């Protein structure tokens, strides 16, 4: 990866999981970051079950499967640029919050969706 380090994808409570991340997702993130020309800060990537529960993640979260990340976004322009790059890479599960953009490749879940976080 050109723009990310493996430790950015590890669970913050146990340090596990960087090696459990979906390689296709990591390639898409690297390419998407290149497209936008702005830094992408990973707020959350792999989560062990314990950490997922602690942060209020849903059971079966794509984060626990190494299929999801949350990318920090400062303002509407960054949110748009990140979402646009993710869509250009063919990623179709995107959640938008005020301070981050979630993306995942969990094919067991509904595809071609974009949702808002409260």
C-alpha positions, 0 to 999 in steps of 0.5 A, a space after each residue: 500500500 502506498 498511503 497506509 500502514 498495516 497498523 492503521 487497520 488493527 483493533 485499538 483494544 487488542 492490536 489484532 486484525 490488520 492481517 484480517 483485512 480484506 486485501 481487495 478493500 485495502 487496494 480500493 482504499 489506496 486507489 481511492 486515496 490517490 484519486 482524491 489527493 487528500 490524506 485519509 485518516 482511518 478512524 476504525 477498521 478491524 474490530 474484535 468482538 469485544 471492542 465492537 460491542 464496546 463502541 456500540 457496533 452491531 452484531 455481525 458488523 463488517 468491521 469484525 470481518 475485516 470488511 469495513 473502515 471508517 474514514 475521517 472527513 472534515 466537512 462536506 467537501 471531504 465527505 463528497 470527495 471520499 464517497 465519490 472515490 469509493 463509488 468510482 472504485 465500485 464500492 456500494 455500501 457507504 454510510 455518511 456521518 458528520 465526521 466520517 465516511 463508512 465503507 464496507 464490502 460485506 456481500 452478505 448485506 444489502 448492496 447499492 446503499 448509502 445511509 446516514 448516521 445520527 
